[in-house]
């Protein structure tokens, strides 16, 4: 449930309601806007029976929240969330572009890519040190060695860095080297992994599962946020359908649906969605037009020799051209790039 205070309610009235809720063993989440404060209540609302909160000083109304996800719900937090990274802010005023190789293959490859994507205008370097692959015989990543290269690339370029994690051990290692953790599609409902990620307090990028509904996705985000980490962004990367023309089917309708349901930032990954280099550029533009807060684009110094996902990776020249083409789209959506 949520408790909406009257416009410009005083701090004493807000604190009185908060104290009452917490005295019943429930969890409070405060969302303070310019004029209105919203108090979100997580837990068994039956414990509040007879408390008469609706007649407390400066309470406007009490609204039930029927969705199973609470903290991620826009009703709890009407204003869009902004996530601060070391060199940028992920949220409604910027178009954040994350770019880099699907898999970190070597120090030289990652550093070369980092300088190239920064020159083109990206603010976040992505790179896979842990690679959950469909085949056990495919390249699985450089793990800790790759993480060290990411840290070096961050120090050399000033870019923020993000890496996917696949286990509690990977999380324990990655927090020492990166600015943001990624939970991949195959692990979207790995609830123990989500809870461990939530405990780190690092920003988390949660990719949509291969066949996940939007409500399932938001409930997965809730697992992270229930551990006290509210710095979560959502990444639409295509879902599995009957269509075989592309690797997955990019669900751009998820962007406005999420905008209605949640306050969390929304990233779109056209590279994994399509699996085809030629389709990345038009879908990146469409994602920005739909209202996405950012993009994840795979780039590689030599895509034809990439150990992972070469067919969908852009060359440096292609990425630079795309970044230039995106500028008017960002401007029309009121964002800086």
Secondary structure as GFF3:
##gff-version 3
##sequence-region A 1 337
A	DSSP	beta_strand	2	5	.	.	.	ID=ss1
A	DSSP	alpha_helix	11	23	.	.	.	ID=ss2
A	DSSP	beta_strand	27	32	.	.	.	ID=ss3
A	DSSP	beta_strand	37	42	.	.	.	ID=ss4
A	DSSP	three_ten_helix	45	48	.	.	.	ID=ss5
A	DSSP	three_ten_helix	53	55	.	.	.	ID=ss6
A	DSSP	beta_strand	59	63	.	.	.	ID=ss7
A	DSSP	beta_strand	83	84	.	.	.	ID=ss8
A	DSSP	beta_strand	89	90	.	.	.	ID=ss9
A	DSSP	beta_strand	96	100	.	.	.	ID=ss10
A	DSSP	alpha_helix	107	120	.	.	.	ID=ss11
A	DSSP	beta_strand	124	126	.	.	.	ID=ss12
A	DSSP	alpha_helix	144	157	.	.	.	ID=ss13
A	DSSP	beta_strand	160	164	.	.	.	ID=ss14
A	DSSP	alpha_helix	168	174	.	.	.	ID=ss15
A	DSSP	beta_strand	180	183	.	.	.	ID=ss16
A	DSSP	three_ten_helix	185	187	.	.	.	ID=ss17
A	DSSP	alpha_helix	191	200	.	.	.	ID=ss18
A	DSSP	beta_strand	203	207	.	.	.	ID=ss19
A	DSSP	alpha_helix	214	225	.	.	.	ID=ss20
A	DSSP	beta_strand	232	236	.	.	.	ID=ss21
A	DSSP	alpha_helix	253	261	.	.	.	ID=ss22
A	DSSP	beta_strand	265	268	.	.	.	ID=ss23
A	DSSP	alpha_helix	270	274	.	.	.	ID=ss24
A	DSSP	alpha_helix	277	290	.	.	.	ID=ss25
A	DSSP	beta_strand	294	298	.	.	.	ID=ss26
A	DSSP	three_ten_helix	303	305	.	.	.	ID=ss27
A	DSSP	three_ten_helix	310	312	.	.	.	ID=ss28
A	DSSP	alpha_helix	316	332	.	.	.	ID=ss29
###
